[in-house]
Amino acid sequence: MSKDHDAVVSFYDELEPLFRLSQKPFSGWSYSQRFKAIPTIERLIKEHSRQGRRSDLAEKREQKQETCVQSWQDPDRKGRRQTTRDLMAQQLGISTATFSKYRSILKFSEELVEAIAQLLDENRISFEAAYRISQLTDYDAKVLVRRIQESSERELKLDMDKLKKYAAKNISSGYIQPITERRMKSVLIFPPSAPIYPIRRPKKQQDK
């Protein structure tokens, strides 16, 4: 039996109490619950990655031979081998890319992650927006999350193009606070205000 299969069995055994406790699949958990479970998944990934690296050299020749045979038998087979992370994401019912987005959000402090989870659970931001926020600098992310929390608008949207533009990799390290505040304010998209029509007063009837 493969190491990846053993990794998934061990992974599921450790997460099974969480599933039993919630009595729902991962997609049915609140975002707060998901973010609390991800560190356990992270630990398992690191453990099994270390185990995999120790045996990779010993199995390299065997894997090469198997790949050649499988490729000959199935010309449409993709070359990339499934990783432990791929299999774990499958167990959760999400794509590997989505799993990576959760991990990106978790790089923030526990306090900021909890704030983002609350906004997600309240449907005030989308998961994709939360991921884009995770690409900002810590300070920018804190400013933006605070502005969203302080807004009374429930239909508040974020300009995804600007979020991509303001990602940490695109921002110089010498920015100052006023620029950050102004930059993050520009990301918010407020719903259009309802038009205000003038009140029409009934005309007074003239005395005959």
ABEGO torsion letter per residue (X at the ends): XBAAAAAAAAAAAAAAAAAAAAGBBAAABBAAAAAAAAAAAAAAAAAAAAAAAAAAAAAAAAAAAAAAAAAAABAABBABBBBAAAAAAAAAGBBAAAAAAAAAAAABBAAAAAAAAAAAAAGABBAAAAAAAAABBAAAAAAAAAAAAABABAABBBBAAAAAAABAAABBAABBAAAAAAAAAAABBBBBBBBBBBBBBBBBBBBX
